[in-house]
Amino acid sequence: MKKIPTTWAIQVDAYRVMEEAVERGISIGWRRAHKHVESPDEVSIKDAVEQAVMNELCEYFKFGHE
């Protein structure tokens, strides 16, 4: 009879997860910046993109102390 492993090791590619979250955040932020304004200024775009990227990252990563 073949021995079945009792423990499994799963590794997460944190870089890939972070990359996906950043890409989604950029897209969401860009759309949000243009939602009600046809030509938003640079600061508005940057703020919307930054906020959306951070929101996406916080969906997958926890920051701070427990």
C-alpha positions as CSV (number, residue, x, y, z in Angstrom):
1,M,0.0,0.0,0.0
2,K,1.3,3.5,-1.0
3,K,1.8,5.9,1.9
4,I,-0.3,9.0,1.7
5,P,1.3,12.3,2.8
6,T,-0.2,13.6,6.0
7,T,0.9,17.2,5.5
8,W,0.8,19.4,2.4
9,A,2.8,22.5,1.8
10,I,1.2,25.2,-0.3
11,Q,3.3,28.1,-1.4
12,V,1.7,31.3,-2.5
13,D,3.3,33.4,-5.1
14,A,3.0,36.7,-3.2
15,Y,4.6,38.7,-6.0
16,R,2.0,37.5,-8.5
17,V,-0.9,38.1,-6.1
18,M,0.4,41.6,-5.4
19,E,0.9,42.2,-9.1
20,E,-2.7,41.2,-9.9
21,A,-4.0,43.5,-7.1
22,V,-2.0,46.5,-8.3
23,E,-3.2,45.9,-11.9
24,R,-6.8,45.7,-10.8
25,G,-6.3,48.8,-8.6
26,I,-4.9,50.8,-11.4
27,S,-7.9,50.0,-13.7
28,I,-10.4,50.6,-10.9
29,G,-8.8,53.9,-10.0
30,W,-8.5,55.1,-13.6
31,R,-12.2,54.4,-14.1
32,R,-13.2,56.0,-10.8
33,A,-11.2,59.2,-11.7
34,H,-13.1,59.5,-15.0
35,K,-16.5,58.5,-13.7
36,H,-18.0,61.9,-13.3
37,V,-15.3,64.1,-15.0
38,E,-14.4,63.7,-18.6
39,S,-10.9,65.1,-18.2
40,P,-9.8,64.9,-14.6
41,D,-6.6,66.6,-13.5
42,E,-3.4,64.7,-12.7
43,V,-3.8,64.9,-8.9
44,S,-7.4,63.5,-9.1
45,I,-6.2,60.6,-11.2
46,K,-3.2,59.8,-9.0
47,D,-5.4,60.0,-5.8
48,A,-8.0,57.7,-7.3
49,V,-5.5,55.2,-8.5
50,E,-3.5,55.2,-5.2
51,Q,-6.7,54.6,-3.2
52,A,-7.9,51.8,-5.4
53,V,-4.5,50.1,-5.4
54,M,-4.3,50.2,-1.6
55,N,-7.9,48.9,-1.3
56,E,-7.0,46.0,-3.6
57,L,-3.8,45.2,-1.7
58,C,-5.7,45.3,1.6
59,E,-8.1,42.6,0.2
60,Y,-5.2,40.1,0.1
61,F,-2.6,41.4,2.6
62,K,-3.0,42.5,6.2
63,F,-0.7,45.3,7.4
64,G,0.2,46.2,11.0
65,H,0.4,44.3,14.3
66,E,-1.9,41.7,15.5
